[in-house]
Amino acid sequence: MSFSFSELDFLKPELGAEYTGQGTHFAVFSAHAEQMELCLFSPDGKEEVARMALPKREGDIWSGYIAGVGPGTVYGYRAHGPYDPKAGHRFNPNKLLLDPYAKQVLGELEWDDALYGYTIGAKDDDLSFDNRDSAPYMVKGIVQDPDFDWDGDQAIRRTWTDTIIYEAHVRGMTMTHPDVPDELRGTFLGMCSEPIIDHLTKLGISAVELLPIQHFPNDRYLLEKGLTNYWGYQTLGFFAPQPRYLSGSKITEFKTMVKAFHAAGIEVIMDVVYNHTAEGSERGPTLSFRGLDNASYYILSPDDPRHTYDTTGTGNTLNVAHPMVMRMVLDSLRYWVGVMHVDGFRFDLASTLGRQDLDFDRQGIFFGAIRQDPILSGVKLIAEPWDVGEGGYQVGGFPHPFREWNDKFRDDVRRFWKGDGGMAPDIASRLTGSQLQFNHSDRAATSSVNLLSAHDGFTLMDTVSFNDKHNEANGEDNRDGHSDNHSDNMGAEGATDDAGIRDARSRRRRNMMATLLLSQGVPMIVAGDEVGNSQGGNNNAYCQDNEIGWVDWSGLDDPFLSFCQKIIALRKDHPELRQERFLTGAIGEDERTEIAWYRPDGEQMGEEDWSDPELRLLSVYMSYSASTPDVEKAAGLFLVFNAGGDCDIRLPEVNGITGWSRVLATGADEPFAELDVREPLAVDRESVAVFVPNGA
């Protein structure tokens, strides 16, 4: 079969391969290329059947239209231009390049030296030029038909105050679940299977946040060690679902998953990586962006453009400040919202996206572009507010409408419950939404995404089971991963049969989960924490696509799962715990107290109490913010967080409340059994208690 570009070629605004119904329009950006070739392949991607120069160039967009070419067509690009690494240019037409806008990717990258634009082992290293064809080893794009039956599917757009996030990995969530069909394990269809959705709905989850599902390859150095890129933070295709998560060959499986979650009332948030790509440093392979236009797609060293500038720890930094790179990122985000129907994004190393002239700028063009976009400004946006570059730690520094992962919450809650001294002011701040970080620039009290654990770091069970990380399986002599985890094994390193230690660990997990769900902000739970999942002390399981990284579902009968379900339900029953506006301690015009902190004797805390390094017990009354409408409807709650020993407390008279009932005591045999208060009230050591006004 012969192929040729139509003489009726027309310039379309879309980039990528767009099927029109009668043919396909191909368009790709490159500012510095001298010629761009489209390569078509056999359906299996093994044979190159046509190679044609794109006939049209306008505004650095190269394009062409081929009648009769439709969905299923396999393709890639070859870019001609200067090979001048010292000037930042690395064009090499011997290297097949993946379309940055490819909607589906065929195959897995087969690592070979031919994938590199330079000759590995050459005397002049990356300044050399490699003549081998990389196509036999390279993934390819597949032209798509965007049609899908979305009938009945609607965006949920749940408010942040009603959001409870569950961070999960498609494979990790499904590989060992006893009720997920074998053929669906590790796939999008397994992720939305009835057992998984049933578990999430019973738990009370409102949004699932998926670790990266955009196409990513396995890293060469991991494969050489017998490991894999499990987490997926090495994106190569920003528009394409990861093929290994498909049970068949159709990307509609991802749409089916989203539609199923929506039907269950669960939003879908994607963890996305727009700060770097899988191509690594200048000594990495030439797979897509580097070969299309290295000097445009990447930030290069201002002192020597031969080298990439790295704020991500991966070897390169995507040049989001470039208008066409910015366009690609925005087009990708809009594609996932508009075509794939996702509900939001968590941005990996988001500080990098806010860098202009190498410095972070909260008023930068990326944030401005998002905020003015009528589609993207209305979905959930979450920043991981740091990178590894200078000035990269920016917790609290992002503009509305972004929410932010709050590692200060994680660290302070861990430290408080393991008994560190002087934590009272810090834990009080975390309970009230981390106001020092977020109560500015008209930001909401939901700006903080609170977490006890995440995909990187100890699981909740490992936080109470290990003093030290145990990452030996990663093959880096246990040097990788954080060493300061604020963890406490409570008497034995790892699993133990000691009943006393097991009981103490169970209580501390209850205390920490209660603290998470009783705090202002947006709670995030990591998949498996609710069933006692352990990674054996591995706090960096990025390469462990096995039982270490997968959720262990053997704890489904553990009482802790029931506790998690009930504490989430308690949060939902009490809007005082999930407010849009910060509690400042002010008394409103109706003389109602918003929030007040109390000593065990029932008197309000003074400055000397806050400065006591031995203070291990905090008691707080929370009502509605005085600036919230209908405050007269707020009953209020009294919360006690006791990281110390047994003690007696007196509950205060506040806002006309004279009597209380206890609805939670994490130290009790039946934590949620209701109890009328008789004072003084005994509070168990290392426990959380919640009280509601009598009759509420």
Summary of the structure (lengths in Angstrom):
residues: 696
radius of gyration: 27.2
end to end distance: 76.3
largest distance: 89.1
contacts: 2384
relative contact order: 0.08
helix: 26%
strand: 21%
